[in-house]
Amino acid sequence: MPWDALLRSATWGATLLCLASLGVLVLRTARTGRPHLYSRPGGDPLRGVVYAFTKGMMPWEKESVAKHPLTFSAGILFHLGIAAAFLLLYAHLLALPLPATATQLLMFSSLVGAILGFGLLLKRALKPPLRRISSPDDFLSNLLVDLFLLFTTLFHSDLIAAPLWLLSATLLLLVIPLGKIRHCVFFFYTRTLFGMFFGRRGVFPGPKAR
Amino acid sequence: MTELIAASTPPKVEVTEEQIQTALKVFFSKLSAAEVSAAQSCVRCGLCADSCHYHLSDAETASMPTYKLNLALAVFKRHFTWMGLIFPGFVGAKKLDQAMLEEWVDTLYGRCSMCGRCTINCTSGINIPAIVRAARSAMAAIGMVPKELQSTVNAAVESGNNMAIPQADWLDTLSWIEEELQAEMGDETIKIPIDQPGKRLLYTVNPREPKFYPLSLLAAAKIFHAAGESWTFSSQFYDVTNYGLFSGDDAHAGLISGHLQEARKKLGAEILVLGECGHGYSANRWDAAQWNREEQDAPILSVIEILHQYLSQGRIRVNPQLIQKRVTLHDPCNLVRHGGIIEEQRDILKLAVSDFVEMIPNRQKNFCCGGGGGQLSMTRFSKRRLAAGKVKADQIRSTSAKVVVTPCHNCVDQLSELNREYKLGVEIKSIVEIVGDALVLPGKG
C-alpha cells in the first residue's frame, strides 16, 4: 500500500477517533449536569448567549482584548489559519476541486497562522509568567498545530509530499482530544454557559434586557 | 516585621487522608457542567492577568486569574480525568495534599475577592469565581477556612448577625434612631416599625450599620417615611450579609439566608428588601435559592431598586442643590457584575447630586475595591487587600470627586481604609445616605 493511501486512511481514522472522543468528552461533561435554577430570572439567557458570541468578544467591550490587540489579532488569525488548513485537508481527502484562488487564499491563511502560531509558542517560552503557568501540553499542542499549518502551506507549494502533511494532520487529530486543543469544542460550550449565566441575571447585554 | 508576619501566619493544620478524600468529594460535587467545561477551555493565554486588581498591584504569577483557576483545576484533572491520572505532568495535574491545600488557602482565599472581573475578560468566559468557590467549599468541608472568616460565619449562624450584636443592642439602636427621626421630622408619633406583621417590605441591613453607621438607618427610615411606605424591621433576623458565600460552606450559607426568608414569611411581608450590601444581594437574590433548593416564592429586591421606584413614581423628591460636591460611584461587583443592578444607582445619583462623574471603567467592567470575597474579615491578608485596592484608589483620584458613593457597606469599609491608606481626602457614603441627605421632606418644599 503506498504511503499516501495509507496516510489518507490514517487521517480518516484519526478524524473519526477525534470526533468520537470529543463527542464522548462533551457527553461526559453534560452528564455532570446543570443545576435546576431556583431563583427568579432577572434577564434573558438567550440574549446573554448572543452577547457572548458577538459584542462580548469585541475590543471595545472587552478590556483584555483592547489591552492586548496584537495577541488578540494573532490569536484570531492563528485560528483562521487552522480553519483554512482543515478546509484544505478535507478538500484533499475528499478530492474536492477548489478554485485556484480559494486554494491560494487558504494556503496564505495557513501560512499566516503558522507564523503567528510559532510566534505565540515563542512568546509562551520566553515570557516568564506565561512559562510559569504553562504545562508541556501547552507547548506540544501549539507545536503540533504549527507544524500542521506549516506542512499545509509547504504541501500546497509543492515543497513537500502529501504523506508528511497527512502525518502531521493525523498526529494532530489524535492529540486534539487528549489535551488543551479540546478547547476547540469546549470554548463554545463554556462561552454559551457564560452567556446564559450573565443573561439570566440581567448583567449582559445590559439592563435593557430585563 | 518578621514577628508581625509570624504573628499573622496561622498555625499549620495537618490534614489526614480521610480529610483529603472528603475535600475531593465535596470539590467534585460542586462542579457542574459549566465548571467541567471550563476545565477544558482554559488555554492559559494569560490575557486575564491585567483584569485582576491583585495582579495589577503585585504582578505576581500567583495573582494571575489563570494561575488561581489552574491551581484548582490541577486537582480536578489529577483526580477526575484519565489524562491527569496517567500523564499528570503533561497536563499540569496535581494531587490534593497538604502542600496543595496550603497553597489553596493562601491563593484561593488570600488572592481572590471573587469579583468576576476575570470572567468577563476571559477569552472563553470561564466563571473563575465559581471554581474558586468550589475549592473553598472543599476547604470548608475539612475546616480549613481561615478562622477569621469562619468566625464571621459562625457569628451569623449562632446569633443571627455576623457581628453577634445582641438583640437588646439592636433594639436600643432602633429606639435611638426613632428618637432622632422624630426630632428631625418634628413628629413624635413616627415609629420605627419592628416585627410589624403584614407590611409590604421587610427591610434588612448590614450589621455594620447599627454598629458603626447608625445614621444610614436613620436615612432609610426617613426615606420610607417620606414615601409613605409600609415596612418593618425584624427584631431577630435583619442581617443582609452572608459570609457563607465566601467561606464556601453551602449549608451555613443556606441557613443564614434562610433566616431572612423565615422572618419574611413569619411577618407576612410581601417583599424582602436587601439593604446596601453587594454580596448580600448576590447571595440572597441569586444563590440562596440554590443553597436551600427552594423556588423563590416572593420578590427579593435591592433597596436601590426600591429607591429608584420611589423617585420614578414621584413618591419621594430630592433636591440636587443640597449636594454640591463632586460625587462618583463605586459599583460593588456582587450587585452589578454578578447581580444585574446596573443603572438604578446612576439614575438615583443623577437626580440627587449636582455633579456626578463616572469612574473609568464602570458598571459591569468596574474594578473591585478589594473588600469582597471575605477579604475584609481575613486579617491575615490585609496587606494584600490594601495593596490590591490601589487600582480603585487611582480610579477615585482621577475623578477628582470629593464624595465616593457605593451601595455596599463592605465596600464602604474597604473604601474608607483606602481613603486613609492612599490619602484620597474623600467622603465615603452609601446611596441611602446620599438620598437621605438630598431628600425633600413632605411639606417642607
Interface residues (C-beta under 8 A of the other chain):
Chain A: L25 R28 T29 A30 R31 T32 G33 R34 P35 L37 Y38 S39 R40 G42 G43 A52 G56 K62 E63 S64 V65 K67 H68 T71 F72 G75 K127 P128 P129 L130 R132 I133 S134 S135 P136 D137 D138 L140 L178 G179 K180 R182 H183 F186 F187 Y189 T190 R191 L193 F194 G195 F197 F198 R201 G202 V203 F204 G206 P207 R210
Chain B: L31 S32 A33 A34 V36 S37 A38 Q40 S41 C42 V43 R44 C45 G46 L47 C48 A49 D50 S51 T61 M64 T66 Y67 N70 M83 G89 F90 V91 G92 T119 I120 N121 C122 T123 S124 G125 I126 N127 R285 W286 D287 A288 A289 Q290 N292 R293 E294 E295 Q296 P299 I300 V336 R337 H338 G339 G340 I342 E343 P361 Q364 K365
